[in-house]
Amino acid sequence: AQTVTQSQPEMSVQEAETVTLSCTYDTSENNYYLFWYKQPPSRQMILVIRQEAYKQQNATENRFSVNFQKAAKSFSLKISDSQLGDTAMYFCAFSPSGTYKYIFGTGTRLKVLA
Amino acid sequence: DAGITQSPRHKVTETGTPVTLRCHQTENHRYMYWYRQDPGHGLRLIHYSYGVKDTDKGEVSDGYSVSRSKTEDFLLTLESATSSQTSVYFCAISEEKVNSPLHFGNGTRLTVT
């Protein structure tokens, strides 16, 4: 069975600092897609970043970047220059290539401290 | 933002009563999903649809049914609500291209007393 593990239920970071959220997954697939979603207190689920497994280059979106280690099945999210608006629950998700299946981790609650 | 509307936003109901949650999209996407979000479990798939009248079960489908009579509407029904179905329910849509990101509605918080 394919699983996604987020081992950090809660984290905190000082404003303007950098924080890394971890995500590992288990699959026998060779190609797949990985996503990070942000859920602020408003409850809205917002796509942060997307990575395709066969692309070696790590995806980046402004202050958000990933460290994708395919052999280690690791997909961590780095948030640089943390802002108060980054306070949210963050979910990692996995989707096998060629499917409409999405598997989510249990989430990491991030609090940015002023 | 993707045009996805969930209704109601909040609902409190009693054990044993039927409940229907509605998801409406204006994107004309073929794929629609219902997830539930619970602490410690993340998001778990209840049912999904790949077209009008085409639906399939997810990992936590027991106690739920769905219907899709129009492309834009996907209904989730709890035939006889139980306290274990207290949760936040999200509808999501995705584009025709496989592995497209999911776009979510704002969720419905359902409390079964």
Interface residues (C-beta under 8 A of the other chain):
Chain A: V4 Q6 Y32 Y33 F35 S42 R43 Q44 M45 L47 R50 E52 F91 A93 S95 S97 G98 T99 Y100 Y102 F104 G105 T106 G107
Chain B: Y31 Y33 Y35 G40 H41 G42 L43 R44 L45 Y48 Y50 V88 F90 A92 S94 V98 N99 P101 L102 H103 F104 N106 G107 R109
